[in-house]
């Protein structure tokens, strides 16, 4: 089945725009990492006096959800995470410094992927207007490189989350409490994974369009 060049261009434009929107939404939302302490709070309430309804209302929920830039609790305003780029006058341990380095890495990589998609989108638009195979290959390469940058950023974030959990586990005295706490990745991370997939599809579509256009130009020259 022969796919028309216009259809391939439309598919590439659609997946490229979708990948940009999804990654921008992932970066801008605060549901990368979710800590649900509902079971822990329920067990704590059960241990109190059942008649102490006033004490129940005084317990502040400890559940939280975090993004790349800040962490939010249920009944408290969102607090920004520690700035990883200003460590000169801050005394921290080696493990904490490693966490800050990892934090600074993924907060650079993921926005960088957005910037690469913007440049790739502009070159892709011009390449389809000019019907030139070389700019199409460049656009496909940019999208594939942006996908690798996105994958690197997400991978560093996952490693950062595991290291932060290990650090908290070392500091926590009552480790048995973690059995009653649900910790999971949120839908913001899922958006990042979908954006990575659509970036790959966009890059492949541009490379396929470049190959198709090059073959057509050879056929026209042969005739």
C-alpha atoms as one frame of an Amber mdcrd trajectory, in Angstrom:
protein
   0.000   0.000   0.000   1.449   3.309  -1.079   0.961   6.141   1.404   0.604
   9.596  -0.193   3.150  12.194   0.846   0.411  14.557   2.003  -1.051  11.911
   4.307   2.365  11.191   5.753   2.934  14.897   6.311  -0.402  15.200   8.106
   0.379  12.233  10.336   3.820  13.640  11.167   2.347  17.043  12.003  -0.349
  15.462  14.201   2.005  13.244  16.181   4.555  16.055  16.496   1.984  18.454
  17.903   0.646  15.737  20.210   4.107  14.950  21.575   4.750  18.636  22.290
   1.422  19.137  24.066   1.796  15.972  26.139   5.340  16.757  27.247   4.422
  20.365  28.066   1.472  19.090  30.131   3.718  16.577  31.895   6.316  19.212
  32.764   3.702  21.681  33.979   1.696  19.307  36.205   2.487  18.018  39.687
   1.523  14.339  39.531   4.833  12.661  38.738   5.138  11.083  42.187   2.203
  10.349  44.506   2.341   9.451  48.196  -0.993   8.209  49.579  -1.129   7.919
  53.383  -4.857   7.220  53.687  -4.377   3.729  55.141  -1.824   5.037  57.649
  -4.167   7.832  58.735  -7.086   5.430  59.102  -5.041   3.106  61.309  -3.919
   6.091  63.389  -7.494   7.233  63.854  -8.538   3.753  64.860  -5.887   3.731
  67.579  -7.328   6.921  69.094 -10.374   7.250  71.299 -13.395   6.448  69.075
 -15.337   9.188  70.792 -12.677  11.803  69.977 -14.239  13.177  66.831 -12.601
  16.529  67.479  -9.172  14.926  67.387  -9.923  13.406  63.982 -10.628  16.778
  62.508  -7.294  18.064  63.786  -5.277  15.420  61.928  -3.835  16.908  58.785
  -3.661  14.522  55.809  -0.071  13.642  54.934  -0.762  12.566  51.357   1.134
  14.517  48.736   1.876  14.631  45.033   5.005  16.047  43.459   6.081  17.432
  40.111   9.420  18.473  38.706   9.394  21.829  40.456   7.287  21.514  43.617
   5.446  19.195  45.975   1.838  19.635  47.075  -0.122  18.395  50.069  -3.865
  18.068  50.393  -4.553  20.940  52.784  -1.346  22.936  52.351  -0.070  25.186
  49.576   2.438  23.719  47.156   6.061  24.204  48.203   8.892  24.528  45.665
  11.571  21.882  45.675  15.102  22.868  46.600  16.837  24.740  43.797  19.524
  22.360  42.451  21.509  25.172  40.809  22.396  27.101  43.984  24.475  24.818
  46.167  27.507  26.973  46.899  26.410  28.234  50.312  24.411  25.153  51.281
  25.916  22.416  53.417  24.464  19.070  52.357  25.556  15.464  52.501  26.995
  13.633  49.513  23.771  11.713  48.974  21.725  14.902  49.082  24.125  16.581
  46.666  23.709  13.623  44.320  19.940  14.050  44.504  20.289  17.735  43.671
  22.498  16.904  40.696  19.963  14.404  39.387  17.174  16.921  39.944  19.065
  19.557  37.993  19.667  17.052  35.191  16.066  16.136  34.452  14.752  19.686
  34.867  17.170  20.625  32.064  16.655  17.621  29.791  12.862  17.641  29.630
  12.454  21.360  28.726  15.342  20.899  26.267  13.275  18.257  24.508  10.460
  20.808  24.125  12.879  23.285  22.559  14.140  20.630  20.141  10.557  19.868
  19.113   9.925  23.542  18.380  12.958  23.743  16.091  12.081  20.411  14.499
   8.525  21.586  13.873   9.748  24.721  12.102  12.196  22.807   9.907   9.539
  20.205   9.169   7.044  22.847   8.038   9.607  24.440   5.737  10.770  21.093
   4.380   7.252  20.073   3.369   6.727  23.448   1.701  10.017  23.168  -0.195
   9.566  19.422  -0.816  13.237  18.830  -0.042  14.421  15.475   1.281  17.477
  16.726   3.191  15.494  19.069   5.509  13.010  16.230   6.044  15.844  13.961
   7.176  17.116  16.721   9.447  13.653  17.103  10.966  13.306  13.375  11.536
  16.739  13.282  13.154  15.833  16.185  15.437  12.656  14.446  16.585  14.519
  11.194  17.223  17.214  13.056  19.161  14.487  14.867  21.120  12.937  11.480
  21.926  16.288  10.304  23.295  16.526  13.456  25.406  13.016  12.836  26.735
  13.887   9.223  27.514  17.042  10.344  29.321  15.104  12.900  31.375  12.425
  10.389  32.373  15.040   7.754  33.209  16.973  10.196  35.408  13.722  11.155
  37.167  12.923   7.505  37.912  16.447   6.979  39.252  16.098  10.202  41.280
  12.822   8.982  42.793  14.388   5.649  43.756  17.390   7.396  45.329  15.139
   9.827  47.214  13.057   6.930  48.518  16.204   5.141  49.690  17.391   8.327
  51.410  14.043   8.736  53.176  14.101   5.065  54.162  17.484   5.543  55.828
  16.237   8.563  57.792  12.934   7.011  58.839  13.061   5.380  62.238   9.828
   3.384  61.965  10.270   1.672  58.606   7.217  -0.525  59.201   5.029   2.510
  58.602   5.911   2.355  54.900   3.842  -0.819  54.590   0.765   1.350  55.112
   1.821   4.067  52.652   1.054   3.761  48.947   3.831   5.275  46.810   3.503
   5.290  43.035   4.233   7.255  39.910   1.413   9.446  38.635  -0.211  10.323
  35.348   2.231  13.160  34.635   4.962  10.565  34.150   2.603   8.577  31.913
   2.161  11.665  29.735   5.933  11.884  29.424   6.127   8.263  28.259   3.388
   8.817  25.680   5.174  11.938  24.466   8.372   9.912  24.055   6.500   7.358
  21.940   4.886   9.984  19.716   8.257  11.688  19.247   9.636   8.427  17.926
   6.669   8.041  15.577   7.090  11.620  14.361  10.778  11.134  13.645  10.061
   7.895  11.793   7.324   9.596   9.758   9.644  12.409   8.668  12.386   9.964
   7.713   9.876   7.891   5.744   8.662  11.049   3.984  12.258  11.963   3.123
  12.862   8.516   1.650   9.604   8.631  -0.323  10.380  12.075  -1.712  13.921
  11.026  -2.649  12.627   7.961  -4.517  10.088  10.062  -6.399  12.738  12.556
  -7.422  14.951   9.735  -8.724  12.059   8.304 -10.698  11.314  11.704 -12.200
  14.963  12.139 -13.164  15.056   8.677 -14.737  12.038   9.498 -16.903
